[in-house]
Amino acid sequence: MKIIKRGPLSADEARGLAEEKKDELGEKEAEELIKRLQRLIKEEASKGLFTAKISVGKNSALVKGGFIHDVVSHYRKLGFKVDIFDSGLTFFQTIVVSWE
């Protein structure tokens, strides 16, 4: 029988909970980013443009867990050129997808 603790959560407990769910969150963020990029690519291409850019937070599970590379791989397999830019001055990385 598991005893449910009442009261404040300790930092160790919170860390443990987050650790259990971080990969699940990273995968979900990757799927959502693929959907957002797909819409953006379609919008930009329909305007006559050949590039789509989107920024993601460096502290996201997507970036920290390395799932951003799954997104890059997904689009490269579809024939797109994909670059990730990290200015080092912001809390974001910019993903640039192009099809020229």
Residue pairs with C-beta under 8 A, 6 or more apart in sequence:
9 17
22 61
22 64
22 65
23 61
23 65
25 61
25 65
26 60
26 61
26 62
26 64
26 65
26 66
26 67
27 67
29 60
29 61
29 62
29 67
30 62
30 67
30 68
30 70
30 71
33 54
33 56
33 62
33 68
33 71
33 95
34 71
34 74
36 54
37 52
37 54
37 71
37 75
37 95
37 97
40 52
40 54
41 52
41 80
41 97
41 99
43 52
44 50
44 51
44 52
45 99
50 98
50 99
50 100
51 96
51 97
51 98
51 99
51 100
52 96
52 97
52 98
53 94
53 95
53 96
53 97
54 94
54 95
55 92
55 93
55 94
55 95
56 62
56 63
56 68
56 92
56 93
56 95
57 63
57 91
57 92
58 64
58 86
58 91
58 92
58 93
59 91
61 67
62 68
62 71
63 93
68 84
68 93
68 95
71 95
72 82
72 84
72 95
75 82
75 97
76 82
79 99
80 97
80 98
80 99
81 97
81 98
81 99
81 100
82 95
82 96
82 97
82 98
83 95
83 96
84 93
84 94
84 95
84 96
85 93
85 94
85 96
86 93
86 94
87 94
